[in-house]
Amino acid sequence: MYYEQQRPGIPEVTRNIIIINVIFYIATLINENFMVSVFGLFYPASQYFHWWQPLTHMFMHGGFWHIFFNMYTLLIFGMAVERTIGWRKFLIYYFVCGLGAAALHMGVQWIEASHFMAQMADGTSEVSAAAAKSYAELKMVPTVGASGAIYGVLLGYAFLYPQNQMTLLFPPVTLSAKWMVLIFLGIELFTGVSGTLDGVAHFAHLGGALFGWLMMLWWKRTGALYNQGW
């Protein structure tokens, strides 16, 4: 295992995922409206929803810093996770985390949509109008980004190396990987439930981490976590 972590270069899956993200980003710079409307993730009731969007949305990004920090995080932590569990399991792991992020995000959207529709049916005219506006906005706002899958990668790193030290750039705080990731997830849960920091898919982040934890736990209990033969 020590030898695996010392190999030079970027592992195959991590490298290729970064390349695909960069290609999607360049295409978005060329034709943003087309890329977002076709490959971003829309609520299933939206006229822009397509069946492939739960997969393709994780290659889309909303700007340079969005893709930069996601890919930087994938590069740093994805390399360690891929080298430890093997490229096949890492490939499965990454996409399950991304799809899990989409599933939880859309599940929360469904709860919100049900609430809006109930208000539209039973509320006063003013309440119904506000609910109709919120429901229309929910259907028209796309979700983009690899962040859900990236949170899964972070969770995987903390699962494999819970005592490794992680340091934030700002504030410059150093904690073990286990506690750093738990704090991140706690912040995501609080901001998601409280509705602060609009424009961020908090429950997608939580979904990616949740599905990542379930996969890591299953592989550990079945003795397959460090088996790179499949």
Residue pairs with C-beta under 8 A, 6 or more apart in sequence:
1 84
1 226
4 83
4 84
5 80
5 83
5 84
7 83
10 18
10 75
10 79
11 78
11 79
11 82
11 83
11 87
11 90
12 82
12 87
13 78
13 82
13 87
13 90
13 91
13 94
14 74
14 75
14 78
14 79
14 82
14 90
17 74
17 78
17 94
17 146
18 71
18 74
18 75
20 59
21 59
21 61
21 67
21 70
21 71
21 146
22 67
22 71
24 35
24 39
24 56
24 59
24 60
24 61
25 61
25 67
27 35
28 35
28 36
28 60
28 61
35 60
36 60
36 142
36 144
37 48
37 142
38 50
38 56
39 52
39 53
39 56
39 57
39 59
39 60
40 48
40 53
40 56
40 57
40 60
40 142
40 143
40 144
41 53
41 54
41 56
41 57
41 102
41 105
41 106
41 142
41 143
41 144
42 48
42 49
42 50
42 53
42 139
42 140
42 141
42 142
42 143
43 49
43 106
43 109
43 113
43 138
43 139
44 106
45 113
45 139
46 139
46 140
47 139
48 140
48 142
53 102
54 99
54 102
54 103
54 106
55 95
55 98
55 99
55 102
57 102
57 142
57 143
57 144
57 145
58 98
58 101
58 102
58 145
58 146
58 148
58 149
59 146
60 144
60 145
61 67
61 70
61 144
61 145
61 146
62 144
62 145
66 145
67 146
70 145
70 146
70 147
70 150
71 146
73 150
73 153
73 154
74 146
74 150
74 153
77 153
77 154
77 156
77 157
78 90
78 94
78 153
80 157
80 160
80 161
81 90
81 93
81 153
81 156
81 157
81 160
82 90
84 160
84 226
85 93
85 156
85 160
85 219
85 225
85 226
85 228
86 227
86 228
86 229
86 230
87 228
88 228
88 230
89 219
89 224
89 228
89 230
92 215
93 152
93 156
93 212
93 215
94 149
94 152
94 153
95 149
96 152
96 211
96 212
96 215
97 148
97 149
97 151
97 152
97 153
97 155
97 208
97 209
97 211
97 212
97 215
98 146
98 148
98 149
98 152
98 208
99 211
100 148
100 152
100 207
100 208
100 210
100 211
100 212
101 147
101 148
101 149
101 151
101 152
101 201
101 204
101 205
101 207
101 208
101 211
102 143
102 148
102 204
102 207
103 207
104 203
104 204
104 206
104 207
104 210
105 143
105 148
105 201
105 203
105 204
105 207
107 203
108 192
108 203
109 138
112 134
112 138
113 135
113 138
115 131
116 131
116 132
116 134
116 135
116 138
117 131
117 135
119 127
119 128
119 130
119 131
120 128
120 131
120 132
120 135
121 128
123 131
143 201
143 204
145 201
145 204
147 201
147 204
147 205
147 208
148 201
148 204
148 205
148 207
148 208
149 208
150 208
151 184
151 185
151 188
151 205
151 206
151 208
151 209
151 212
152 208
152 209
152 211
152 212
153 212
154 181
154 184
154 209
155 181
155 185
155 208
155 209
155 212
155 213
155 216
156 212
156 216
157 164
157 177
157 181
158 177
158 178
158 180
158 181
158 182
159 212
159 213
159 216
159 217
160 216
160 225
161 177
162 176
162 177
162 178
163 176
163 177
163 178
164 176
164 177
165 174
165 175
165 176
165 177
166 174
166 175
166 176
166 177
166 180
167 173
167 174
168 174
168 180
175 183
181 209
185 205
185 206
185 209
188 202
188 203
188 205
188 206
189 202
189 206
190 196
191 197
191 200
191 202
192 202
192 203
192 206
216 225
219 225
224 230
